[in-house]
């Protein structure tokens, strides 16, 4: 019996393998600590405090994501501390959550107007956008792996951390206030479309992405310079890929296509070898009524993806 217990408690890997895992964990923890110190996020986004009595906390996790270009090639590796927002309670941890983004049809009309007026279309991203907006409620979060602290330490959040239900809305309000206070008027029919009084600059926003259409490059650069005083942004550049739309800007025209998105959709639904048809469905086909909900999820996915084209 003693031998059996000893055998079951033996490490599943060799001491050498366990040492590698421990060193890797220590290296990751050290890198996380250095990144937090260099970025100043600990002071800006949260403070580590002792767990208040009677306060319910929410969980946290690391999210690792690979950002790709239009062809699917990786261009950046991201690591974020995210809140487990599904544990938030409405009316206590958050109130409103709705957050608009520019409609894809509005974006297409904007590209058509830009082509007609011979405007150039520029784009820039706001870095860590959500972390620029304040929280209007007190939220305490458990420490994620890699953040040093004891059992009674928790994070008191100051900013709208990714994963919180209200973060998108808070950021949209913050950015909208900045745009309207800097000479841009909000379109009464499209919440995420803005323009100056003489309509020489038109700005559309999609979460943290700003699309700027103007004939005068200096006006676009002025917006970029001004917004950099409040938010950290990427470089201003001619738009080439916005919300799944590939954009080619030539001297007298703007070409927009979703070829890569359509190819990816066909691959995801195993339809790369499908042949085109004049009608969407065979007129002689008899529906299977024995299971009306067969492949319902797949059908909803196809419908949703079609709406993005």
N, C-alpha and C positions, 0 to 999 in steps of 0.2 A: 504493500500500500504506500509506504514511504517513497519507494522508487518511482511509483506511478505518479505521485504528486510532484516529485522533483522533475520527472520527465515532462509533465504538462506545463510546468513553469519555466522550462528552458526557453531561452530566446529563440524566435523563429529564424533568425539569421546568425551568422557567425559574428564574433566580436569585431572583426575587421569591417564587416558590412554595417554593423550598428554604429561603429565609430564614424563611418562615412556619413550616415544619416544624421548623426548628432552634429558633425562639423558643418554639414549643409544647412541644418536648421539654425545653427549659431551664426553662419554667414548671412543667411536671409534676415535674421533678427537684427544683425548689425547694420545691414544695408537699409532696412526699414527705418531704424533709428537715425541714421545719417540723413536719409531723404526727408524725414520729418523735421530734423533740425535745419537743414538747408532751405527747405521750402517755407518754413515758418508756419506750417499748417496748424501745429499744436496750439499756438497763440491765437491764430486767426479763426480757426474753425471750431475748436473745442478746448476745454480745460479738463484736466484730470482732477477729480474731487473725491472725497469720501462719500460712500453711498448714503444718501439721505434716508432717514427712517420713514416708512410708509409710502415710499415712491416706487412705482412700477417701472422697471427698465425695459428697453427693447434690445434685441440681440444685434450683433454686427458680424461682418464677414469680409474677407478679401475677395475681390472680383478681378480676375485677370482676363484681359481681352486683347486680341490682335486686330489692329486697324489695318485695313487693306485698301489698295487703290481700286480703280474701276475694273481692272482685269483680275482682281482677287489676289494680287501679290502683297505680302505683308510689308507695311511701311513703318509701323510703330507698335511697340508692345506697351500696354497700359496696365497699371495696377491701381485699384481704388479701394479705399475703405468704404463699405456701403452699409447702410442701416437695414435691418430686417423690418421694413415698413409694414409688412402684413400683420405685425403685432400691435400696430398703433390703434388707438380707440378714438372713433369719431366723437367730436365734441370735447375731447380732453387733450389728445395729442395732435389733432388737426381739425380743421373746419371745412374749408373749400379745397378742391383738388383740380378743378378744370383748368386746362392750360392750352390755349390755341396755338396752332402752327399754320404757316401759310399753306393754302390749298394748292395742290399740284396743278389744277386748272388755272388758278390765278398766276402761278409761276410761268405757265406756258404763254398766257396773255401778256405778261410782263416781257418775256423774251420777244414776242411778236412786236410789241410797241417799241422795244429797244432797237430792233432791226429796222423798223419803219423810220424812227427818228435818228437812225445812225448813232445810237448810244453804244458804249462799251459796257459790258457786264463784268463786275468785279466781285470777289468774295473774300471773306475772312472768317475765322473762327475765334470765339472767345474761349480762352483756356480755362478749364475747370469752372465752367459758367455757373453752375448751381451754388458753388461755394462763395459767390459774391453777394448772395441775398440773405438777409437776416431772417431768423425765426421769430415768430410772434407767440410761441408757447415754449415752456420749459420741457426739454426732452433729455433724459438720461439714458446712456447707452453702455452696454457691456464692452469691455476692452477687447479688441480683436487680437489674434495671435501676433506676437512680435512687439506689442506695446507693453512696456514694463509697468508693473504695478502689483499690488497685493489683492487679496480677495475682496476687500471692501472698496477698492478703487473703481470708479466708473467715469465715463465721459459726460460732461455737461456740454451739450451742443450749442454753439452760438450761431452757426450758419446752416443753410439748407443742404444737408449732406445728401449725396446720391442714395436713393433707396427710400427716402421719406416720401410719403404720399403727397405732401404739399410743396415739394421742392421745385417741380416744374412750374407751378403756378407762381410761386414767389419770385423765381428768376424772370419769368415773363413780365411780371409787374415791374420789377426792378429795371429791366432793359427798356420797357415801354416808357417808363418815367424819364429815363435818360434821353431817349430819342425825342420825346415831345418837349423836353426842357432845352434841347439843343436845336430848335428851329424846324423840326419836322412835324407834320400834321398826320394824324392817324386817319386812314380811310374809313368812312362810316359803314362801308359794306364788307370790309375785310380787316379783321383785327390785327393782322400781322403785316400790313402794307402801309408804308409811310412815304411822304413826299414833302419837299419844301414848297414854299408858296408859289414860286414860278415854275414848279414841276421840272426843274433841271436836274434834280436828283430824286430817284425813287429807290426806296429800301424795303426789302422783304426779309422777314426773319423766320427761320426754321430752327427752333430751340436755340442752339448756340452758334448757328451759322447765319451770317448776314450777307445778303445778295444786294449789291449796289449797282444800279444802272444810271449812267450819266454820260454826256458827251465830253465833259471836261474832267480829265483825269485828276487835275488839281483839287477839284471838289471832293472826289473820292478819297484822295490822300489826306485832305483836311479832316474828313470824318474819321479816317483811320487814326490820325494823330490825336484828335480830340478824345476818341473813345479809349485810346491807350492810356490816357491820364486817369481813367477810372477803372478800366479792366485790362488784364493782360490778354493780348490777342496774337494770332499768327500774322505773318506778313500778308499785306494786300496783294492780290494777284488776279489776273484775268480768270474768270470762272471757266472751269473745264468739266466739272462733275458736281451736280447739285441734286440732291434727293433722288439719286438713281438716274438722272438725266445727263447724258454726255453732251457737252456744248462745244461746238467749233465756231470760233468767231473769225470771220474773214472780212475783207475790206468792205464789201457791200451787202453782206448778209450774215445771219446767225443760223447755224444748222444745229438742230437738237435731235437726239436719237436715244432710244433705250435698248439698243441691240444687246448689250451685255446682260441687262436685266431680263430680257425675254429669253436669251439663251440659258441663263441660270434657272429660270422658271421651267423651261422645257426639260432641263436636266433633272430638276427636283421631282418632277412628275413623270419621269421616264417617257418623254414624248419627243425626244430628239429625232427619231426616225418617222414621226407622224407625217402624213401627207396632207396638203391643203385641200379643203372642200368648199364648194360653193354654198352649202347650207351647213349650219352648225350641228345638225343631227340627222340621221337617216330617217326618212319619212316612214319607212316600213318597219322600223324597230318596234318591238313590243316591250313595254316597261316591265320590270320585275316588281310586282306588287306584293310578293310574299314577304319581302323585307324592305320596306320603304326607307329605312334609315341606314341601309348599307352604304358604306363609304361617305357618310354624311360629313364627317370631319374633313375628309379629303376635298369634297365638293366646296365646303366653306372656305378652305384654304385657297383653292383655285379662284373662287369668286373674289376673295379679298385681294389676292395678288393681281387679278385682272383690273381691279379698280385703281391700281397704282400705275396703270399703263395709259 
